Amino acid sequence: MNNNLTALITGGASGIGLESTKRFLQEGFKVVVFDSAQDAEEKLKIKLKSITKNLLIVSVDVTNYQSIIDGFGKIKKADLKPNVLVNSAGISPPTNALHEYSIDDWNRCIDINLTGTFMVTKEFISYFLDTKVDHGSIINISSIMGVTASAAQAVYSATKHGVVGFTKSVAQDYAHKNLRVNAIGPGVIETPMTEGVLNDDNVMNALLSRIPLKRVAKASEVANLIYFLASDEASYITGAYIPIDGGYLSS
Ligand SMILES: NC(=O)c1ccc[n+]([C@@H]2O[C@H](COP(=O)([O-])OP(=O)(O)OC[C@H]3O[C@@H](n4cnc5c(N)ncnc54)[C@H](O)[C@@H]3O)[C@@H](O)[C@H]2O)c1
């Protein structure tokens, strides 16, 4: 049991975030979920069977700084001191050639995937330093698109490359505080985000031909990596980008 350890998980009500919520609870962590979905609590109730006293669900929109500050107010009120942050809130916008992008679509993706990661991380680190927690770990969910790119995904790829650079810099800033910061690069993972892709045989065949393991991953497999990076087993890993892609980037 990890008594007194707390993980804050953005986007913790769906997909990779949800599986991470489950895993950290199983490992004895208290978990705080920041999610903007109206039905976040309902979804978690169904997926977890019940809401345990170790789970605090807070309605937070990571694009809204005041909403994040209010979220940290609730963490403080509950006397929780998170030592793990998982930045999983994210969107994958419609794929378009660049000249067809709307400025609004561009800004929304940057706001959630990149600026949201920055603003939550900023507040997490301030609180981490204030509460004098002696060690911690931040895991940012980038993508294989954080180090490579595919056509018609300019904004998604820009945000995910941004998350990798952000991670490497922040890792250097806070290593002396025993705070490790890493990014992971999932390939194709079965979550609500990829429903459209998974149901499209042509797209799937093209993708599978590039994945040496010849399958997509379950979100729980990504949660395994996230939990490992949060744990003391990963005590010498910081500033890293770790792919979890069935071999996609090697092919
Ligand atoms: N699924 C994949 O194949 C895959 C691959 C690579 C990277 N990723 C990344 O992993 C992360 C999680 O993706 P997923 O597949 O679990 O997606 P998902 O759609 O299942 O879950 C995303 C969660 O983020 C929340 N969210 C969205 N906007 C938010 C906001 N403004 N404020 C707070 N919460 C918000 C949603 O409500 C949802 O609960 C994303 O950053 C995504 O880009 C996913």
The ligand as an SDF file (V2000), in Angstrom:
LIG
                    3D

 44 48  0  0  0  0  0  0  0  0999 V2000
   -5.8070    6.9580  -27.7420 N   0  0  0  0  0  0  0  0  0  0  0  0
   -4.6780    7.0140  -28.4470 C   0  0  0  0  0  0  0  0  0  0  0  0
   -4.4520    6.2370  -29.3920 O   0  0  0  0  0  0  0  0  0  0  0  0
   -3.6270    8.0320  -28.0710 C   0  0  0  0  0  0  0  0  0  0  0  0
   -2.3930    7.9500  -28.7280 C   0  0  0  0  0  0  0  0  0  0  0  0
   -1.4000    8.8760  -28.3960 C   0  0  0  0  0  0  0  0  0  0  0  0
   -1.6410    9.8460  -27.4590 C   0  0  0  0  0  0  0  0  0  0  0  0
   -2.8490    9.9150  -26.8530 N   0  0  0  0  0  0  0  0  0  0  0  0
   -3.0430   10.9730  -25.8730 C   0  0  0  0  0  0  0  0  0  0  0  0
   -3.4300   10.4180  -24.6560 O   0  0  0  0  0  0  0  0  0  0  0  0
   -4.2370   11.3640  -23.9330 C   0  0  0  0  0  0  0  0  0  0  0  0
   -5.5230   10.6790  -23.5040 C   0  0  0  0  0  0  0  0  0  0  0  0
   -6.2280   10.2770  -24.6690 O   0  0  0  0  0  0  0  0  0  0  0  0
   -7.3900    9.1920  -24.6440 P   0  0  0  0  0  0  0  0  0  0  0  0
   -7.2440    8.3690  -25.8460 O   0  0  0  0  0  0  0  0  0  0  0  0
   -7.4440    8.5760  -23.3030 O   0  0  0  0  0  0  0  0  0  0  0  0
   -8.6440   10.1780  -24.8930 O   0  0  0  0  0  0  0  0  0  0  0  0
  -10.1220   10.1920  -24.3060 P   0  0  0  0  0  0  0  0  0  0  0  0
  -10.8830   11.0410  -25.2480 O   0  0  0  0  0  0  0  0  0  0  0  0
  -10.6060    8.8190  -24.0140 O   0  0  0  0  0  0  0  0  0  0  0  0
   -9.9460   10.9530  -22.9040 O   0  0  0  0  0  0  0  0  0  0  0  0
   -9.5750   12.2990  -22.8500 C   0  0  0  0  0  0  0  0  0  0  0  0
  -10.1220   12.8830  -21.5510 C   0  0  0  0  0  0  0  0  0  0  0  0
   -9.6870   14.2540  -21.4980 O   0  0  0  0  0  0  0  0  0  0  0  0
  -10.7770   15.0380  -21.0510 C   0  0  0  0  0  0  0  0  0  0  0  0
  -10.6240   16.4140  -21.5250 N   0  0  0  0  0  0  0  0  0  0  0  0
  -10.6710   16.8550  -22.8090 C   0  0  0  0  0  0  0  0  0  0  0  0
  -10.5640   18.1980  -22.8300 N   0  0  0  0  0  0  0  0  0  0  0  0
  -10.4250   18.5920  -21.5420 C   0  0  0  0  0  0  0  0  0  0  0  0
  -10.2920   19.8670  -20.9200 C   0  0  0  0  0  0  0  0  0  0  0  0
  -10.2870   21.0070  -21.6370 N   0  0  0  0  0  0  0  0  0  0  0  0
  -10.1830   19.9300  -19.5800 N   0  0  0  0  0  0  0  0  0  0  0  0
  -10.2120   18.7910  -18.8300 C   0  0  0  0  0  0  0  0  0  0  0  0
  -10.3680   17.5620  -19.3680 N   0  0  0  0  0  0  0  0  0  0  0  0
  -10.4650   17.4710  -20.7090 C   0  0  0  0  0  0  0  0  0  0  0  0
  -12.0150   14.3740  -21.6600 C   0  0  0  0  0  0  0  0  0  0  0  0
  -13.1960   14.7570  -20.9830 O   0  0  0  0  0  0  0  0  0  0  0  0
  -11.6640   12.9110  -21.4960 C   0  0  0  0  0  0  0  0  0  0  0  0
  -12.1140   12.4270  -20.2340 O   0  0  0  0  0  0  0  0  0  0  0  0
   -4.4510   12.5420  -24.8810 C   0  0  0  0  0  0  0  0  0  0  0  0
   -3.5300   13.5500  -24.5710 O   0  0  0  0  0  0  0  0  0  0  0  0
   -4.1380   11.9540  -26.2450 C   0  0  0  0  0  0  0  0  0  0  0  0
   -3.6900   12.9370  -27.1580 O   0  0  0  0  0  0  0  0  0  0  0  0
   -3.8570    9.0260  -27.1300 C   0  0  0  0  0  0  0  0  0  0  0  0
  1  2  1  0
  2  3  2  0
  2  4  1  0
  4  5  1  0
  4 44  2  0
  5  6  2  0
  6  7  1  0
  7  8  2  0
  8  9  1  0
  8 44  1  0
  9 10  1  0
  9 42  1  0
 10 11  1  0
 11 12  1  0
 11 40  1  0
 12 13  1  0
 13 14  1  0
 14 15  2  0
 14 16  1  0
 14 17  1  0
 17 18  1  0
 18 19  2  0
 18 20  1  0
 18 21  1  0
 21 22  1  0
 22 23  1  0
 23 24  1  0
 23 38  1  0
 24 25  1  0
 25 26  1  0
 25 36  1  0
 26 27  1  0
 26 35  1  0
 27 28  2  0
 28 29  1  0
 29 30  1  0
 29 35  2  0
 30 31  1  0
 30 32  2  0
 32 33  1  0
 33 34  2  0
 34 35  1  0
 36 37  1  0
 36 38  1  0
 38 39  1  0
 40 41  1  0
 40 42  1  0
 42 43  1  0
M  CHG  2   8   1  16  -1
M  END
$$$$
